[in-house]
């Protein structure tokens, strides 16, 4: 690991102020916030992340660690640990897709460490991105090319790709947030603001190194998830190469509001198959107002992958992703929801 | 809590040999005051003051001054001579470096030592009582022969204690799921699950 200067501010204001000072001197200052550390320290050891200044937020974890499930919304502090949220009875009962997406991610130890804010900002597991001995990676070194395009790309994305990057977004929690129309509260050197979660991640297009719309020095302080008619009939289905402790090959976060067998409203987000957390609006439209049958679920699943572009080794993700979504929809429809 | 200070510049004790001798006699008499820390191994980057801070480990306080890059894992092993915690992958994938932080299982390889200020860390050396009586989870691992080479075992035992405390050890299926972050290349998994069930039934976590 390369050397860096370290600080451990005692308040959010001090942390943002410190970052703001660095960015005022140099807009491209190689500085990074450190929260749970499970992504950043890993990438620093791999020499993929090379911050010269690390602002450790570990002293603030008590300040923004709340888990408040309410009747109208769920508020989650960005420093709440994945494990705390996954095990919270109020989240399990009323926001099941949130609890499940967190419980099915990583390992127990990592879930005890990782913050929610860091979780949604975790970097891709693309093996060409993670190994600097591959020179070509537009995400790591803009303009250098993409080794995955002609390489081993079984784990890569089929949705949202570009000729510059096909790296898969690896997380699970993000799909749950996207399906439930979550909002982010952000803080930074320029002050606070809110952002719809669906506007956080950016398609790779020609700039795969720009992954989010966060402003320089901004960090996530809170997640706000509204309670809607479909929130409690929600689930996260994750398909992996092994049964536990593995990233998704394909996953689906779904939420349904049913009138008998008729779909009043549907929310669908896909993971493991796309470059960013992937909202399947077309599939939602295909379900709305119709009776949910196996045939309709399959139609929706086909719609969700209509724009898929397979690479050499990952065409199976289209079939697998469709099957995962179909099963998730039928399972969600069969849930017994207490009044 | 014992608040004695351990100067990182103090000469290293011969604790590793001491532990080997005591292990042969069938006990694990962890005596924290034996664990005097060595001077930091890595040079500090120029211009970085690397101010000292306190690490709270196994109910003792160690005053250390470390290169900011030092992980909790390296601080424990290389500076506090607590070599029970093991370095496997060093990337958060194998679980060999598991310790308890504020009673919760975490990976010491993916934490900076400096981030641990004000937080209580428990390693495998901190489980046995001062008179050498094993923690029930350690005893259960011995009763069920829940290891072969033993390299992953300290992490397995600490993770198992966390697993029971979290309430995730109710069934073998739960134990396998919630212990999936600890890999065992010897594949002692059936015995590990049996050991955790024994400790759980004794009400130990």
Interface residues (C-beta under 8 A of the other chain):
Chain A: X1 X3 X4 X5 X6 X8 X34 X37 X38 X41 X42 X45 X46 X54 X56 X58 X59 X83 X87 X106 X107 X108 X109 X110 X112 X113 X243 X244 X245
Chain B: X45 X47 X48 X67 X68 X69 X71 X90 X91 X92 X95 X98 X101 X104 X105 X106 X107 X109 X110 X111 X112 X114 X115 X117 X118 X159 X162 X163 X166 X168 X176 X177 X178 X179 X180 X181 X182
